[in-house]
Amino acid sequence: MTTHSITGGQIAAARALTGISQVKLAARAGVEPSVLRRLEARAVLPNDPDEGLVRICRALEELGAVFIDEKDGDGAGVRLKFSRCQTRAIDRWENEGGVVAEDDVP
């Protein structure tokens, strides 16, 4: 992931594709919702991304978003690595069972 080429529109699109709200994504990424709103509103993001942007992009990628760099004038984009149904199932699996702990299985 190269966050220097990601736009606010791509973040908003990735969030829409993965079906996660701004509040839930912000919590998952460990940033304030106002940070996410500000990033989504910007057409061009800073060349030197801060940690919040990196965490937001990483959280979206964990949900199945794939950011597509602009190549040969084709334009930048975003798509799902998984189908929407698979993304929801993965999210349910990751959030069930309480606190994550080390496995005892060798």
C-alpha positions, 0 to 999 in steps of 0.5 A: 500500500502506498498511501501517498497516492490514495485520495479522500474519495478512494477512502470514502469508496473503500468504506462504502464498499466494505460497508463500514460506518465512519465511526466504526472505521475510526474506532477500528483504526484507532483515530478520531472520527473527525480525522476520518471525515477530514481525510475523506473530504480532501481530494488530494491527501498529503505526500507525507502520510501521517500515522492516522492515514496509514492506520485507516488504509490498513483497516480498510485493507483488512476488511477487503479493500484494495487500493488501485494506483493510477497507471497510464492515465487509467485513473485510481480506484478501489475494489474489493478483494472479497465479495461483500458477503465474504467481507461481512462474514469475516467481520463477524468471525473477527468480532465474535468470542470476546477478547483475542488471546494467544492460542494454546494449540501448538 
